[in-house]
Amino acid sequence: AAAKQAIYERLQFRRTLIPILLTGGALLLGVSIWSRIAPENALAGLGGGVIATMIAVGVVLVLLGVLNMLHVKHDLDAAR
């Protein structure tokens, strides 16, 4: 009997994650930059460490989304 494939290894799951990762990363980057540009913003009172963490996590999420896109593209090209 064939071993059951883990859900995170399935192509459909990885394709679903792409927009989630890209959107989450873009939102974190946008909100963190916006909190510095607009001093009247409610998030402007956050400390520099929180903003730096939001930027770092945003960059990581965008990179994971891009790497996931490339991996899915490679798998789809290999299946042809």
N, CA, C, O and CB atoms as a CASP TS submission, in Angstrom:
PFRMAT TS
TARGET T0000
AUTHOR 0000-0000-0000
METHOD Language model
MODEL 1
PARENT N/A
ATOM      1  N   ALA     1       0.843  -1.189   0.000  1.00  0.00           N
ATOM      2  CA  ALA     1       0.000   0.000   0.000  1.00  0.00           C
ATOM      3  C   ALA     1       0.881   1.243   0.000  1.00  0.00           C
ATOM      4  O   ALA     1       1.910   1.291   0.674  1.00  0.00           O
ATOM      5  CB  ALA     1      -0.956   0.004   1.221  1.00  0.00           C
ATOM      6  N   ALA     2       0.466   2.235  -0.759  1.00  0.00           N
ATOM      7  CA  ALA     2       1.228   3.485  -0.848  1.00  0.00           C
ATOM      8  C   ALA     2       1.029   4.305   0.423  1.00  0.00           C
ATOM      9  O   ALA     2      -0.063   4.348   0.989  1.00  0.00           O
ATOM     10  CB  ALA     2       0.800   4.306  -2.094  1.00  0.00           C
ATOM     11  N   ALA     3       2.093   4.945   0.853  1.00  0.00           N
ATOM     12  CA  ALA     3       2.011   5.795   2.039  1.00  0.00           C
ATOM     13  C   ALA     3       1.189   7.038   1.717  1.00  0.00           C
ATOM     14  O   ALA     3       1.298   7.613   0.633  1.00  0.00           O
ATOM     15  CB  ALA     3       3.428   6.189   2.538  1.00  0.00           C
ATOM     16  N   LYS     4       0.373   7.435   2.674  1.00  0.00           N
ATOM     17  CA  LYS     4      -0.462   8.615   2.465  1.00  0.00           C
ATOM     18  C   LYS     4       0.415   9.868   2.523  1.00  0.00           C
ATOM     19  O   LYS     4       1.243  10.020   3.421  1.00  0.00           O
ATOM     20  CB  LYS     4      -1.602   8.687   3.528  1.00  0.00           C
ATOM     21  N   GLN     5       0.220  10.756   1.552  1.00  0.00           N
ATOM     22  CA  GLN     5       1.010  11.978   1.464  1.00  0.00           C
ATOM     23  C   GLN     5       0.530  12.985   2.516  1.00  0.00           C
ATOM     24  O   GLN     5      -0.671  13.199   2.683  1.00  0.00           O
ATOM     25  CB  GLN     5       0.918  12.588   0.041  1.00  0.00           C
ATOM     26  N   ALA     6       1.478  13.593   3.215  1.00  0.00           N
ATOM     27  CA  ALA     6       1.122  14.602   4.218  1.00  0.00           C
ATOM     28  C   ALA     6       0.462  15.796   3.530  1.00  0.00           C
ATOM     29  O   ALA     6       0.770  16.106   2.379  1.00  0.00           O
ATOM     30  CB  ALA     6       2.379  15.058   5.019  1.00  0.00           C
ATOM     31  N   ILE     7      -0.440  16.457   4.237  1.00  0.00           N
ATOM     32  CA  ILE     7      -1.206  17.546   3.626  1.00  0.00           C
ATOM     33  C   ILE     7      -0.300  18.688   3.176  1.00  0.00           C
ATOM     34  O   ILE     7      -0.561  19.303   2.142  1.00  0.00           O
ATOM     35  CB  ILE     7      -2.251  18.070   4.607  1.00  0.00           C
ATOM     36  N   TYR     8       0.753  18.981   3.925  1.00  0.00           N
ATOM     37  CA  TYR     8       1.628  20.098   3.552  1.00  0.00           C
ATOM     38  C   TYR     8       2.498  19.777   2.346  1.00  0.00           C
ATOM     39  O   TYR     8       3.137  20.672   1.794  1.00  0.00           O
ATOM     40  CB  TYR     8       2.509  20.481   4.722  1.00  0.00           C
ATOM     41  N   GLU     9       2.534  18.529   1.932  1.00  0.00           N
ATOM     42  CA  GLU     9       3.291  18.132   0.745  1.00  0.00           C
ATOM     43  C   GLU     9       2.433  18.167  -0.518  1.00  0.00           C
ATOM     44  O   GLU     9       2.955  18.062  -1.628  1.00  0.00           O
ATOM     45  CB  GLU     9       3.867  16.738   0.936  1.00  0.00           C
ATOM     46  N   ARG    10       1.134  18.314  -0.352  1.00  0.00           N
ATOM     47  CA  ARG    10       0.233  18.305  -1.506  1.00  0.00           C
ATOM     48  C   ARG    10       0.312  19.623  -2.266  1.00  0.00           C
ATOM     49  O   ARG    10       0.445  20.694  -1.674  1.00  0.00           O
ATOM     50  CB  ARG    10      -1.210  18.039  -1.059  1.00  0.00           C
ATOM     51  N   LEU    11       0.228  19.523  -3.577  1.00  0.00           N
ATOM     52  CA  LEU    11       0.321  20.694  -4.440  1.00  0.00           C
ATOM     53  C   LEU    11      -0.812  21.683  -4.161  1.00  0.00           C
ATOM     54  O   LEU    11      -0.580  22.891  -4.131  1.00  0.00           O
ATOM     55  CB  LEU    11       0.299  20.272  -5.908  1.00  0.00           C
ATOM     56  N   GLN    12      -2.011  21.193  -3.961  1.00  0.00           N
ATOM     57  CA  GLN    12      -3.157  22.070  -3.715  1.00  0.00           C
ATOM     58  C   GLN    12      -2.953  22.886  -2.440  1.00  0.00           C
ATOM     59  O   GLN    12      -3.298  24.067  -2.403  1.00  0.00           O
ATOM     60  CB  GLN    12      -4.452  21.246  -3.615  1.00  0.00           C
ATOM     61  N   PHE    13      -2.406  22.279  -1.413  1.00  0.00           N
ATOM     62  CA  PHE    13      -2.147  22.993  -0.160  1.00  0.00           C
ATOM     63  C   PHE    13      -1.116  24.097  -0.368  1.00  0.00           C
ATOM     64  O   PHE    13      -1.287  25.217   0.113  1.00  0.00           O
ATOM     65  CB  PHE    13      -1.664  22.017   0.926  1.00  0.00           C
ATOM     66  N   ARG    14      -0.048  23.771  -1.087  1.00  0.00           N
ATOM     67  CA  ARG    14       0.997  24.774  -1.337  1.00  0.00           C
ATOM     68  C   ARG    14       0.470  25.909  -2.206  1.00  0.00           C
ATOM     69  O   ARG    14       0.845  27.065  -2.011  1.00  0.00           O
ATOM     70  CB  ARG    14       2.218  24.123  -2.008  1.00  0.00           C
ATOM     71  N   ARG    15      -0.398  25.587  -3.167  1.00  0.00           N
ATOM     72  CA  ARG    15      -0.987  26.632  -4.015  1.00  0.00           C
ATOM     73  C   ARG    15      -1.908  27.529  -3.194  1.00  0.00           C
ATOM     74  O   ARG    15      -1.999  28.728  -3.460  1.00  0.00           O
ATOM     75  CB  ARG    15      -1.767  26.004  -5.194  1.00  0.00           C
ATOM     76  N   THR    16      -2.585  26.968  -2.207  1.00  0.00           N
ATOM     77  CA  THR    16      -3.457  27.749  -1.341  1.00  0.00           C
ATOM     78  C   THR    16      -2.650  28.704  -0.464  1.00  0.00           C
ATOM     79  O   THR    16      -3.102  29.812  -0.175  1.00  0.00           O
ATOM     80  CB  THR    16      -4.307  26.823  -0.471  1.00  0.00           C
ATOM     81  N   LEU    17      -1.471  28.287  -0.044  1.00  0.00           N
ATOM     82  CA  LEU    17      -0.647  29.114   0.835  1.00  0.00           C
ATOM     83  C   LEU    17      -0.063  30.346   0.147  1.00  0.00           C
ATOM     84  O   LEU    17       0.219  31.342   0.814  1.00  0.00           O
ATOM     85  CB  LEU    17       0.469  28.287   1.396  1.00  0.00           C
ATOM     86  N   ILE    18       0.122  30.300  -1.162  1.00  0.00           N
ATOM     87  CA  ILE    18       0.795  31.397  -1.868  1.00  0.00           C
ATOM     88  C   ILE    18       0.107  32.743  -1.620  1.00  0.00           C
ATOM     89  O   ILE    18       0.774  33.668  -1.157  1.00  0.00           O
ATOM     90  CB  ILE    18       0.838  31.107  -3.370  1.00  0.00           C
ATOM     91  N   PRO    19      -1.185  32.901  -1.901  1.00  0.00           N
ATOM     92  CA  PRO    19      -1.794  34.220  -1.662  1.00  0.00           C
ATOM     93  C   PRO    19      -1.863  34.585  -0.183  1.00  0.00           C
ATOM     94  O   PRO    19      -1.814  35.766   0.160  1.00  0.00           O
ATOM     95  CB  PRO    19      -3.189  34.256  -2.248  1.00  0.00           C
ATOM     96  N   ILE    20      -1.973  33.600   0.688  1.00  0.00           N
ATOM     97  CA  ILE    20      -2.013  33.879   2.125  1.00  0.00           C
ATOM     98  C   ILE    20      -0.681  34.464   2.580  1.00  0.00           C
ATOM     99  O   ILE    20      -0.651  35.462   3.301  1.00  0.00           O
ATOM    100  CB  ILE    20      -2.339  32.595   2.925  1.00  0.00           C
ATOM    101  N   LEU    21       0.416  33.847   2.161  1.00  0.00           N
ATOM    102  CA  LEU    21       1.740  34.337   2.541  1.00  0.00           C
ATOM    103  C   LEU    21       2.018  35.719   1.956  1.00  0.00           C
ATOM    104  O   LEU    21       2.514  36.603   2.654  1.00  0.00           O
ATOM    105  CB  LEU    21       2.815  33.356   2.086  1.00  0.00           C
ATOM    106  N   LEU    22       1.700  35.901   0.683  1.00  0.00           N
ATOM    107  CA  LEU    22       1.965  37.190   0.041  1.00  0.00           C
ATOM    108  C   LEU    22       1.110  38.308   0.647  1.00  0.00           C
ATOM    109  O   LEU    22       1.607  39.409   0.883  1.00  0.00           O
ATOM    110  CB  LEU    22       1.703  37.092  -1.467  1.00  0.00           C
ATOM    111  N   THR    23      -0.159  38.030   0.897  1.00  0.00           N
ATOM    112  CA  THR    23      -1.042  39.039   1.479  1.00  0.00           C
ATOM    113  C   THR    23      -0.625  39.383   2.902  1.00  0.00           C
ATOM    114  O   THR    23      -0.557  40.556   3.271  1.00  0.00           O
ATOM    115  CB  THR    23      -2.489  38.554   1.463  1.00  0.00           C
ATOM    116  N   GLY    24      -0.348  38.362   3.694  1.00  0.00           N
ATOM    117  CA  GLY    24       0.084  38.614   5.072  1.00  0.00           C
ATOM    118  C   GLY    24       1.369  39.422   5.134  1.00  0.00           C
ATOM    119  O   GLY    24       1.489  40.351   5.932  1.00  0.00           O
ATOM    120  N   GLY    25       2.325  39.068   4.292  1.00  0.00           N
ATOM    121  CA  GLY    25       3.587  39.805   4.261  1.00  0.00           C
ATOM    122  C   GLY    25       3.406  41.233   3.802  1.00  0.00           C
ATOM    123  O   GLY    25       3.980  42.153   4.384  1.00  0.00           O
ATOM    124  N   ALA    26       2.610  41.426   2.758  1.00  0.00           N
ATOM    125  CA  ALA    26       2.379  42.779   2.247  1.00  0.00           C
ATOM    126  C   ALA    26       1.647  43.637   3.282  1.00  0.00           C
ATOM    127  O   ALA    26       1.956  44.818   3.440  1.00  0.00           O
ATOM    128  CB  ALA    26       1.572  42.726   0.934  1.00  0.00           C
ATOM    129  N   LEU    27       0.685  43.048   3.982  1.00  0.00           N
ATOM    130  CA  LEU    27      -0.037  43.803   5.010  1.00  0.00           C
ATOM    131  C   LEU    27       0.882  44.206   6.156  1.00  0.00           C
ATOM    132  O   LEU    27       0.834  45.346   6.618  1.00  0.00           O
ATOM    133  CB  LEU    27      -1.207  42.981   5.547  1.00  0.00           C
ATOM    134  N   LEU    28       1.713  43.284   6.614  1.00  0.00           N
ATOM    135  CA  LEU    28       2.640  43.622   7.694  1.00  0.00           C
ATOM    136  C   LEU    28       3.610  44.719   7.277  1.00  0.00           C
ATOM    137  O   LEU    28       3.871  45.651   8.037  1.00  0.00           O
ATOM    138  CB  LEU    28       3.414  42.384   8.133  1.00  0.00           C
ATOM    139  N   LEU    29       4.140  44.602   6.069  1.00  0.00           N
ATOM    140  CA  LEU    29       5.058  45.634   5.580  1.00  0.00           C
ATOM    141  C   LEU    29       4.339  46.974   5.436  1.00  0.00           C
ATOM    142  O   LEU    29       4.858  48.012   5.845  1.00  0.00           O
ATOM    143  CB  LEU    29       5.672  45.214   4.231  1.00  0.00           C
ATOM    144  N   GLY    30       3.151  46.944   4.856  1.00  0.00           N
ATOM    145  CA  GLY    30       2.400  48.176   4.655  1.00  0.00           C
ATOM    146  C   GLY    30       2.022  48.861   5.956  1.00  0.00           C
ATOM    147  O   GLY    30       2.171  50.076   6.085  1.00  0.00           O
ATOM    148  N   VAL    31       1.538  48.097   6.914  1.00  0.00           N
ATOM    149  CA  VAL    31       1.128  48.675   8.196  1.00  0.00           C
ATOM    150  C   VAL    31       2.335  49.213   8.956  1.00  0.00           C
ATOM    151  O   VAL    31       2.257  50.272   9.578  1.00  0.00           O
ATOM    152  CB  VAL    31       0.389  47.630   9.048  1.00  0.00           C
ATOM    153  N   SER    32       3.438  48.496   8.908  1.00  0.00           N
ATOM    154  CA  SER    32       4.619  48.967   9.638  1.00  0.00           C
ATOM    155  C   SER    32       5.185  50.240   9.015  1.00  0.00           C
ATOM    156  O   SER    32       5.628  51.135   9.735  1.00  0.00           O
ATOM    157  CB  SER    32       5.696  47.877   9.668  1.00  0.00           C
ATOM    158  N   ILE    33       5.176  50.329   7.703  1.00  0.00           N
ATOM    159  CA  ILE    33       5.654  51.552   7.045  1.00  0.00           C
ATOM    160  C   ILE    33       4.668  52.694   7.275  1.00  0.00           C
ATOM    161  O   ILE    33       5.075  53.829   7.526  1.00  0.00           O
ATOM    162  CB  ILE    33       5.856  51.314   5.526  1.00  0.00           C
ATOM    163  N   TRP    34       3.381  52.396   7.190  1.00  0.00           N
ATOM    164  CA  TRP    34       2.344  53.405   7.399  1.00  0.00           C
ATOM    165  C   TRP    34       2.410  53.982   8.815  1.00  0.00           C
ATOM    166  O   TRP    34       2.171  55.173   9.013  1.00  0.00           O
ATOM    167  CB  TRP    34       0.957  52.803   7.139  1.00  0.00           C
ATOM    168  N   SER    35       2.733  53.139   9.798  1.00  0.00           N
ATOM    169  CA  SER    35       2.798  53.619  11.176  1.00  0.00           C
ATOM    170  C   SER    35       3.936  54.606  11.372  1.00  0.00           C
ATOM    171  O   SER    35       3.896  55.412  12.302  1.00  0.00           O
ATOM    172  CB  SER    35       2.959  52.451  12.133  1.00  0.00           C
ATOM    173  N   ARG    36       4.940  54.562  10.524  1.00  0.00           N
ATOM    174  CA  ARG    36       6.055  55.513  10.606  1.00  0.00           C
ATOM    175  C   ARG    36       5.802  56.768   9.768  1.00  0.00           C
ATOM    176  O   ARG    36       6.283  57.848  10.110  1.00  0.00           O
ATOM    177  CB  ARG    36       7.348  54.842  10.150  1.00  0.00           C
ATOM    178  N   ILE    37       5.058  56.630   8.686  1.00  0.00           N
ATOM    179  CA  ILE    37       4.809  57.775   7.800  1.00  0.00           C
ATOM    180  C   ILE    37       3.755  58.705   8.389  1.00  0.00           C
ATOM    181  O   ILE    37       3.900  59.926   8.332  1.00  0.00           O
ATOM    182  CB  ILE    37       4.364  57.292   6.411  1.00  0.00           C
ATOM    183  N   ALA    38       2.698  58.134   8.952  1.00  0.00           N
ATOM    184  CA  ALA    38       1.578  58.922   9.472  1.00  0.00           C
ATOM    185  C   ALA    38       1.657  58.992  11.000  1.00  0.00           C
ATOM    186  O   ALA    38       1.256  58.042  11.672  1.00  0.00           O
ATOM    187  CB  ALA    38       0.218  58.310   9.024  1.00  0.00           C
ATOM    188  N   PRO    39       2.159  60.081  11.559  1.00  0.00           N
ATOM    189  CA  PRO    39       2.316  60.166  13.016  1.00  0.00           C
ATOM    190  C   PRO    39       0.988  60.180  13.776  1.00  0.00           C
ATOM    191  O   PRO    39       0.968  59.871  14.968  1.00  0.00           O
ATOM    192  CB  PRO    39       3.097  61.404  13.365  1.00  0.00           C
ATOM    193  N   GLU    40      -0.120  60.531  13.120  1.00  0.00           N
ATOM    194  CA  GLU    40      -1.419  60.530  13.800  1.00  0.00           C
ATOM    195  C   GLU    40      -2.051  59.136  13.831  1.00  0.00           C
ATOM    196  O   GLU    40      -3.109  58.942  14.428  1.00  0.00           O
ATOM    197  CB  GLU    40      -2.367  61.510  13.115  1.00  0.00           C
ATOM    198  N   ASN    41      -1.403  58.180  13.191  1.00  0.00           N
ATOM    199  CA  ASN    41      -1.878  56.802  13.139  1.00  0.00           C
ATOM    200  C   ASN    41      -1.878  56.208  14.547  1.00  0.00           C
ATOM    201  O   ASN    41      -0.997  56.510  15.352  1.00  0.00           O
ATOM    202  CB  ASN    41      -0.999  55.950  12.184  1.00  0.00           C
ATOM    203  N   ALA    42      -2.862  55.370  14.839  1.00  0.00           N
ATOM    204  CA  ALA    42      -2.951  54.727  16.151  1.00  0.00           C
ATOM    205  C   ALA    42      -1.761  53.811  16.417  1.00  0.00           C
ATOM    206  O   ALA    42      -1.396  53.595  17.573  1.00  0.00           O
ATOM    207  CB  ALA    42      -4.247  53.933  16.259  1.00  0.00           C
ATOM    208  N   LEU    43      -1.157  53.275  15.374  1.00  0.00           N
ATOM    209  CA  LEU    43      -0.014  52.378  15.544  1.00  0.00           C
ATOM    210  C   LEU    43       1.308  53.121  15.682  1.00  0.00           C
ATOM    211  O   LEU    43       2.344  52.495  15.906  1.00  0.00           O
ATOM    212  CB  LEU    43       0.066  51.426  14.381  1.00  0.00           C
ATOM    213  N   ALA    44       1.290  54.436  15.552  1.00  0.00           N
ATOM    214  CA  ALA    44       2.527  55.211  15.617  1.00  0.00           C
ATOM    215  C   ALA    44       3.170  55.125  16.997  1.00  0.00           C
ATOM    216  O   ALA    44       4.373  55.351  17.129  1.00  0.00           O
ATOM    217  CB  ALA    44       2.257  56.667  15.260  1.00  0.00           C
ATOM    218  N   GLY    45       2.399  54.806  18.012  1.00  0.00           N
ATOM    219  CA  GLY    45       2.933  54.702  19.364  1.00  0.00           C
ATOM    220  C   GLY    45       3.669  53.407  19.646  1.00  0.00           C
ATOM    221  O   GLY    45       4.270  53.252  20.709  1.00  0.00           O
ATOM    222  N   LEU    46       3.628  52.486  18.716  1.00  0.00           N
ATOM    223  CA  LEU    46       4.338  51.226  18.923  1.00  0.00           C
ATOM    224  C   LEU    46       5.834  51.470  18.964  1.00  0.00           C
ATOM    225  O   LEU    46       6.349  52.370  18.300  1.00  0.00           O
ATOM    226  CB  LEU    46       3.991  50.214  17.818  1.00  0.00           C
ATOM    227  N   GLY    47       6.515  50.672  19.737  1.00  0.00           N
ATOM    228  CA  GLY    47       7.958  50.816  19.845  1.00  0.00           C
ATOM    229  C   GLY    47       8.671  50.396  18.573  1.00  0.00           C
ATOM    230  O   GLY    47       8.106  49.715  17.718  1.00  0.00           O
ATOM    231  N   GLY    48       9.912  50.812  18.468  1.00  0.00           N
ATOM    232  CA  GLY    48      10.715  50.481  17.291  1.00  0.00           C
ATOM    233  C   GLY    48      10.941  48.993  17.136  1.00  0.00           C
ATOM    234  O   GLY    48      11.058  48.494  16.017  1.00  0.00           O
ATOM    235  N   GLY    49      11.005  48.274  18.259  1.00  0.00           N
ATOM    236  CA  GLY    49      11.199  46.826  18.199  1.00  0.00           C
ATOM    237  C   GLY    49      10.016  46.112  17.581  1.00  0.00           C
ATOM    238  O   GLY    49      10.181  45.149  16.832  1.00  0.00           O
ATOM    239  N   VAL    50       8.816  46.587  17.899  1.00  0.00           N
ATOM    240  CA  VAL    50       7.604  45.987  17.329  1.00  0.00           C
ATOM    241  C   VAL    50       7.563  46.231  15.828  1.00  0.00           C
ATOM    242  O   VAL    50       7.245  45.328  15.053  1.00  0.00           O
ATOM    243  CB  VAL    50       6.332  46.561  18.003  1.00  0.00           C
ATOM    244  N   ILE    51       7.885  47.453  15.422  1.00  0.00           N
ATOM    245  CA  ILE    51       7.877  47.792  13.998  1.00  0.00           C
ATOM    246  C   ILE    51       8.938  46.981  13.260  1.00  0.00           C
ATOM    247  O   ILE    51       8.681  46.466  12.172  1.00  0.00           O
ATOM    248  CB  ILE    51       8.118  49.307  13.794  1.00  0.00           C
ATOM    249  N   ALA    52      10.126  46.866  13.846  1.00  0.00           N
ATOM    250  CA  ALA    52      11.195  46.083  13.211  1.00  0.00           C
ATOM    251  C   ALA    52      10.792  44.622  13.079  1.00  0.00           C
ATOM    252  O   ALA    52      11.091  43.980  12.072  1.00  0.00           O
ATOM    253  CB  ALA    52      12.501  46.198  14.016  1.00  0.00           C
ATOM    254  N   THR    53      10.114  44.096  14.091  1.00  0.00           N
ATOM    255  CA  THR    53       9.643  42.710  14.032  1.00  0.00           C
ATOM    256  C   THR    53       8.592  42.544  12.947  1.00  0.00           C
ATOM    257  O   THR    53       8.604  41.554  12.216  1.00  0.00           O
ATOM    258  CB  THR    53       9.074  42.274  15.388  1.00  0.00           C
ATOM    259  N   MET    54       7.683  43.504  12.839  1.00  0.00           N
ATOM    260  CA  MET    54       6.661  43.438  11.790  1.00  0.00           C
ATOM    261  C   MET    54       7.299  43.468  10.409  1.00  0.00           C
ATOM    262  O   MET    54       6.877  42.737   9.513  1.00  0.00           O
ATOM    263  CB  MET    54       5.664  44.596  11.935  1.00  0.00           C
ATOM    264  N   ILE    55       8.308  44.304  10.231  1.00  0.00           N
ATOM    265  CA  ILE    55       8.998  44.370   8.941  1.00  0.00           C
ATOM    266  C   ILE    55       9.705  43.056   8.656  1.00  0.00           C
ATOM    267  O   ILE    55       9.627  42.536   7.543  1.00  0.00           O
ATOM    268  CB  ILE    55      10.007  45.535   8.918  1.00  0.00           C
ATOM    269  N   ALA    56      10.398  42.514   9.658  1.00  0.00           N
ATOM    270  CA  ALA    56      11.126  41.257   9.459  1.00  0.00           C
ATOM    271  C   ALA    56      10.175  40.113   9.119  1.00  0.00           C
ATOM    272  O   ALA    56      10.440  39.338   8.199  1.00  0.00           O
ATOM    273  CB  ALA    56      11.937  40.907  10.712  1.00  0.00           C
ATOM    274  N   VAL    57       9.082  40.004   9.848  1.00  0.00           N
ATOM    275  CA  VAL    57       8.116  38.931   9.584  1.00  0.00           C
ATOM    276  C   VAL    57       7.462  39.136   8.222  1.00  0.00           C
ATOM    277  O   VAL    57       7.224  38.168   7.500  1.00  0.00           O
ATOM    278  CB  VAL    57       7.037  38.877  10.695  1.00  0.00           C
ATOM    279  N   GLY    58       7.172  40.375   7.866  1.00  0.00           N
ATOM    280  CA  GLY    58       6.596  40.662   6.551  1.00  0.00           C
ATOM    281  C   GLY    58       7.515  40.239   5.422  1.00  0.00           C
ATOM    282  O   GLY    58       7.072  39.636   4.445  1.00  0.00           O
ATOM    283  N   VAL    59       8.799  40.556   5.556  1.00  0.00           N
ATOM    284  CA  VAL    59       9.773  40.160   4.530  1.00  0.00           C
ATOM    285  C   VAL    59       9.867  38.643   4.441  1.00  0.00           C
ATOM    286  O   VAL    59       9.916  38.088   3.343  1.00  0.00           O
ATOM    287  CB  VAL    59      11.163  40.761   4.835  1.00  0.00           C
ATOM    288  N   VAL    60       9.893  37.967   5.590  1.00  0.00           N
ATOM    289  CA  VAL    60       9.969  36.498   5.590  1.00  0.00           C
ATOM    290  C   VAL    60       8.737  35.900   4.917  1.00  0.00           C
ATOM    291  O   VAL    60       8.864  34.962   4.131  1.00  0.00           O
ATOM    292  CB  VAL    60      10.103  35.958   7.036  1.00  0.00           C
ATOM    293  N   LEU    61       7.554  36.423   5.211  1.00  0.00           N
ATOM    294  CA  LEU    61       6.335  35.886   4.597  1.00  0.00           C
ATOM    295  C   LEU    61       6.331  36.083   3.085  1.00  0.00           C
ATOM    296  O   LEU    61       5.946  35.181   2.342  1.00  0.00           O
ATOM    297  CB  LEU    61       5.102  36.547   5.208  1.00  0.00           C
ATOM    298  N   VAL    62       6.756  37.255   2.629  1.00  0.00           N
ATOM    299  CA  VAL    62       6.812  37.495   1.180  1.00  0.00           C
ATOM    300  C   VAL    62       7.824  36.555   0.534  1.00  0.00           C
ATOM    301  O   VAL    62       7.553  35.985  -0.523  1.00  0.00           O
ATOM    302  CB  VAL    62       7.181  38.972   0.878  1.00  0.00           C
ATOM    303  N   LEU    63       8.981  36.389   1.157  1.00  0.00           N
ATOM    304  CA  LEU    63       9.987  35.469   0.606  1.00  0.00           C
ATOM    305  C   LEU    63       9.474  34.033   0.573  1.00  0.00           C
ATOM    306  O   LEU    63       9.701  33.315  -0.401  1.00  0.00           O
ATOM    307  CB  LEU    63      11.280  35.539   1.427  1.00  0.00           C
ATOM    308  N   LEU    64       8.786  33.612   1.628  1.00  0.00           N
ATOM    309  CA  LEU    64       8.212  32.263   1.628  1.00  0.00           C
ATOM    310  C   LEU    64       7.168  32.111   0.530  1.00  0.00           C
ATOM    311  O   LEU    64       7.087  31.060  -0.106  1.00  0.00           O
ATOM    312  CB  LEU    64       7.587  31.945   2.993  1.00  0.00           C
ATOM    313  N   GLY    65       6.373  33.141   0.304  1.00  0.00           N
ATOM    314  CA  GLY    65       5.389  33.097  -0.777  1.00  0.00           C
ATOM    315  C   GLY    65       6.045  32.969  -2.134  1.00  0.00           C
ATOM    316  O   GLY    65       5.600  32.184  -2.972  1.00  0.00           O
ATOM    317  N   VAL    66       7.112  33.743  -2.362  1.00  0.00           N
ATOM    318  CA  VAL    66       7.822  33.681  -3.644  1.00  0.00           C
ATOM    319  C   VAL    66       8.496  32.325  -3.820  1.00  0.00           C
ATOM    320  O   VAL    66       8.415  31.726  -4.893  1.00  0.00           O
ATOM    321  CB  VAL    66       8.870  34.811  -3.741  1.00  0.00           C
ATOM    322  N   LEU    67       9.159  31.836  -2.773  1.00  0.00           N
ATOM    323  CA  LEU    67       9.800  30.518  -2.868  1.00  0.00           C
ATOM    324  C   LEU    67       8.771  29.423  -3.100  1.00  0.00           C
ATOM    325  O   LEU    67       9.017  28.485  -3.858  1.00  0.00           O
ATOM    326  CB  LEU    67      10.603  30.219  -1.598  1.00  0.00           C
ATOM    327  N   ASN    68       7.627  29.537  -2.453  1.00  0.00           N
ATOM    328  CA  ASN    68       6.559  28.564  -2.652  1.00  0.00           C
ATOM    329  C   ASN    68       6.049  28.613  -4.088  1.00  0.00           C
ATOM    330  O   ASN    68       5.777  27.570  -4.683  1.00  0.00           O
ATOM    331  CB  ASN    68       5.409  28.820  -1.669  1.00  0.00           C
ATOM    332  N   MET    69       5.917  29.822  -4.655  1.00  0.00           N
ATOM    333  CA  MET    69       5.498  29.951  -6.060  1.00  0.00           C
ATOM    334  C   MET    69       6.484  29.252  -6.986  1.00  0.00           C
ATOM    335  O   MET    69       6.089  28.517  -7.891  1.00  0.00           O
ATOM    336  CB  MET    69       5.368  31.436  -6.455  1.00  0.00           C
ATOM    337  N   LEU    70       7.764  29.487  -6.753  1.00  0.00           N
ATOM    338  CA  LEU    70       8.784  28.868  -7.599  1.00  0.00           C
ATOM    339  C   LEU    70       8.773  27.346  -7.467  1.00  0.00           C
ATOM    340  O   LEU    70       8.954  26.632  -8.453  1.00  0.00           O
ATOM    341  CB  LEU    70      10.168  29.412  -7.243  1.00  0.00           C
ATOM    342  N   HIS    71       8.560  26.855  -6.252  1.00  0.00           N
ATOM    343  CA  HIS    71       8.503  25.410  -6.024  1.00  0.00           C
ATOM    344  C   HIS    71       7.292  24.794  -6.733  1.00  0.00           C
ATOM    345  O   HIS    71       7.406  23.743  -7.363  1.00  0.00           O
ATOM    346  CB  HIS    71       8.446  25.106  -4.511  1.00  0.00           C
ATOM    347  N   VAL    72       6.141  25.448  -6.628  1.00  0.00           N
ATOM    348  CA  VAL    72       4.936  24.949  -7.297  1.00  0.00           C
ATOM    349  C   VAL    72       5.129  24.977  -8.806  1.00  0.00           C
ATOM    350  O   VAL    72       4.750  24.030  -9.495  1.00  0.00           O
ATOM    351  CB  VAL    72       3.698  25.784  -6.896  1.00  0.00           C
ATOM    352  N   LYS    73       5.714  26.054  -9.330  1.00  0.00           N
ATOM    353  CA  LYS    73       5.970  26.144 -10.772  1.00  0.00           C
ATOM    354  C   LYS    73       6.894  25.020 -11.220  1.00  0.00           C
ATOM    355  O   LYS    73       6.669  24.407 -12.264  1.00  0.00           O
ATOM    356  CB  LYS    73       6.583  27.512 -11.133  1.00  0.00           C
ATOM    357  N   HIS    74       7.925  24.751 -10.440  1.00  0.00           N
ATOM    358  CA  HIS    74       8.852  23.665 -10.773  1.00  0.00           C
ATOM    359  C   HIS    74       8.125  22.325 -10.794  1.00  0.00           C
ATOM    360  O   HIS    74       8.320  21.524 -11.708  1.00  0.00           O
ATOM    361  CB  HIS    74      10.020  23.620  -9.767  1.00  0.00           C
ATOM    362  N   ASP    75       7.290  22.083  -9.793  1.00  0.00           N
ATOM    363  CA  ASP    75       6.545  20.819  -9.740  1.00  0.00           C
ATOM    364  C   ASP    75       5.565  20.691 -10.902  1.00  0.00           C
ATOM    365  O   ASP    75       5.414  19.607 -11.466  1.00  0.00           O
ATOM    366  CB  ASP    75       5.791  20.705  -8.415  1.00  0.00           C
ATOM    367  N   LEU    76       4.896  21.791 -11.269  1.00  0.00           N
ATOM    368  CA  LEU    76       3.962  21.737 -12.395  1.00  0.00           C
ATOM    369  C   LEU    76       4.696  21.521 -13.710  1.00  0.00           C
ATOM    370  O   LEU    76       4.223  20.771 -14.565  1.00  0.00           O
ATOM    371  CB  LEU    76       3.134  23.021 -12.465  1.00  0.00           C
ATOM    372  N   ASP    77       5.848  22.168 -13.884  1.00  0.00           N
ATOM    373  CA  ASP    77       6.638  21.968 -15.102  1.00  0.00           C
ATOM    374  C   ASP    77       7.169  20.544 -15.186  1.00  0.00           C
ATOM    375  O   ASP    77       7.232  19.967 -16.272  1.00  0.00           O
ATOM    376  CB  ASP    77       7.801  22.964 -15.154  1.00  0.00           C
ATOM    377  N   ALA    78       7.547  19.979 -14.055  1.00  0.00           N
ATOM    378  CA  ALA    78       8.067  18.610 -14.037  1.00  0.00           C
ATOM    379  C   ALA    78       6.970  17.594 -14.336  1.00  0.00           C
ATOM    380  O   ALA    78       7.246  16.515 -14.860  1.00  0.00           O
ATOM    381  CB  ALA    78       8.705  18.303 -12.682  1.00  0.00           C
ATOM    382  N   ALA    79       5.727  17.937 -14.003  1.00  0.00           N
ATOM    383  CA  ALA    79       4.617  17.012 -14.236  1.00  0.00           C
ATOM    384  C   ALA    79       4.210  16.964 -15.705  1.00  0.00           C
ATOM    385  O   ALA    79       3.509  16.040 -16.119  1.00  0.00           O
ATOM    386  CB  ALA    79       3.421  17.408 -13.385  1.00  0.00           C
ATOM    387  N   ARG    80       4.638  17.944 -16.498  1.00  0.00           N
ATOM    388  CA  ARG    80       4.255  17.981 -17.916  1.00  0.00           C
ATOM    389  C   ARG    80       5.083  17.060 -18.739  1.00  0.00           C
ATOM    390  O   ARG    80       4.889  16.972 -19.951  1.00  0.00           O
ATOM    391  CB  ARG    80       4.368  19.368 -18.464  1.00  0.00           C
TER
END
